[in-house]
Amino acid sequence: MKFISTRDAARQPASFTDILLGGLAPDGGLYLPESYPQLSGAVLNEWRQLLAEQGYAALAAEVLKLFVDDIPTDDLEGIAKRAYTYPKFSSEEIVPVTELGDGLFVGHLSEGPTAAFKDMAMQLLGELFEYELARRDETLNILGATSGDTGSSAEYAMRGRKGIRVFMLTPAGRMTPFQQAQMFGLDDPNIFNIALDGVFDDCQDVVKATSNDAAFKKEYRIGAVNSINWARLMAQVVYYINCYLKITTDNEQKVSFSVPTGNFGDICAGHIARSMGLPIDKLIVATNENDVLDEFFRTGNYRPRPSAETYKTSSPSMDISRASNFERFIFDLVGRDAERTAELFGPKLKEGGFVLSKEELEKAREQYGFVSGSSTHADRLATIKDVNDTYNYLVDPHTADGIKVARDAQQETNITTPIICLETALPVKFSETIVEAIGTEPATPERFAGIMDADRHVTDLPNDAAAVQDFIRTSIANTDVK
C-alpha cells in the first residue's frame, strides 16, 4: 500500500511510515491511498465475529493491516491493543452504540481520556509515533491547531512520550472553560499550549504556513496530528466499521451516518469507509451556523469565509470556515485529477472559492451518498431538551446538531435506513449550553473531578507564523525529550 498527494500529478508514491511523520505532502497536498482496499462480504462476516469475540482493538488491527505494510503485523496488533484499552476508555466496548428510537442511534466516541471523539484517533497516533520514532532513533515536534477537542486529545495522547513535543495553537477565548482547563492544566515538559490572537482558521493557517516552510519543517522535525495527517483518518475508519457491525446482522443491511463536522475530517473517514465497500447508504453532513459545507452540498459552491465572518457559536468545535480535509473528497470527486485539485485549492481558493458543475454535485449526492444540513443555537437547545425528554439521553451541542440534521434528512430526503449519529463529546464539556437547554448542570464523570482547579500553562502569541516559529525554536532548545 502506497500513498499519493492530492496535488501530485506525477503520482510519486510514499510509504505509510514516511507520511505518518510528515503530515502535509511537500507540494501542500494531502495524502490518500493510491486506491482504497475493498471489503468483501466474507471479510465483514469475519470481522463481525472478531468484534464480538475479541473487541475493538482486534478489529482496529485488521483495518490497520489493510493500509500499513511497513510495520510488522504483530507490532500493529500490539499498537492497536495498547491504544484501545479499558479503563483508559471508560467502556470495555471502546465504542458502544445506543439505540435512541425513531430510526436513530448514537455511536459513542467520547469514552476516551478527554471525553471527545478525537481520542479515537489520537490514542492510536500516540502509539504509532512513539513506535516509529524509536525505530528511527528520531524526535518529532508536533504542531497542531484546535477549535476545542483536538488539542486536549493530542496532548493527552502524547504527554510523557519519548521523542515527542507538542505545540498546540488555540484561538484565544474561543473554547469553553472545560476545554481550556483540560489543555492548559497540563504541566508536562513536552507539552506547549499557545493561545493565538485569532479564530481557529487563523491557527490552522499558521500550521499550514509552517508546514509549507520546507527548511523550517526539516530542521525542526515538524509533524502533524490534525486531520491533515492520514493516520488519523485511517483510525477513524475503524469506528464506522465497528458501528455498522454492531447494529446489523448481515451485509445486506445498510445504515446511514450523521456527522457533526467543520473540518470535514470525521465524515471524510466515512467517505473512505463507504468507498471501501462498507454498506453505507447516506453520509449526512451536519454543520452549525458556519455552514460552508452545507452550502456546498446544496449548491456546488465552496465559499470559505474570512475570519471576520466566522461565527462564535455554542458548538465551538465546528466554528470553522475552511475545511482542511475537504480537499481529499474533492480529489476523489473530480476523478483524482491532481492538477485540477491543485488549482481548486490553490489559486481558486485564494480568489474566494470555487463552483463545481451540476453533474459533479449530483455525483457527490448520488455516487458518494452525501446529504447536508445546518443547525442554529435555537435548534441545538431544542434538540438537547427533546432528546433528553424523549429518550432520557443527554447529548452535547455538537451531537445535537448531528441529530437535528439527521431528523431533517429523514423528512427531506426520505432516508429509511437506520441513522447512526456520531457523538462528538460528553455534555460536561459544554455545561453552559446544557444548563440553558435543560435547566440543570450535566453530570461530571469522576475522572474529571477537580479539573477546573489546576493551574494554567499557556503562552499568548500574536497571529503570526514567524512569532510561532520563534517560540518553537526557543522551546526546542530548552527541552530534551530523548
Secondary structure, 3 states (H helix, E strand, C coil): CCEEECCCCCCCCECHHHHHHHCCCCCCCCEEECCCCCCCHHHHHHHHHHHHHHCHHHHHHHHHHHHCCCCCHHHHHHHHHHHCCCCCCCCCCCCCEEEEECCEEEECCCCCCCCECCHHHHHHHHHHHHHHHHHHCCCEEEEEECCCCHHHHHHHHHCCCCCEEEEEEEECCCCCHHHHHHHHCCCCCCEEEEEECCCHHHHHHHHHHHHCCHHHHHHCCEECCCCCCHHHHHHHHHHHHHHHHHHCCCCCCCEEEEEECCCCHHHHHHHHHHHCCCCEEEEEEEECCCCHHHHHHHHCEECCCCHHHCCCCCCHHHCCCCCCCHHHHHHHHCCCCHHHHHHHHHHHHHCCCEECCHHHHHHHHHCCCEEEEECCHHHHHHHHHHHHHHHCCCCCHHHHHHHHHHHHHHHHCCCCCCEEEECCECHHHHHHHHHHHHCCCCCCCHHHCCHHHCCCCCEEECCCHHHHHHHHHHHHHHCCCC
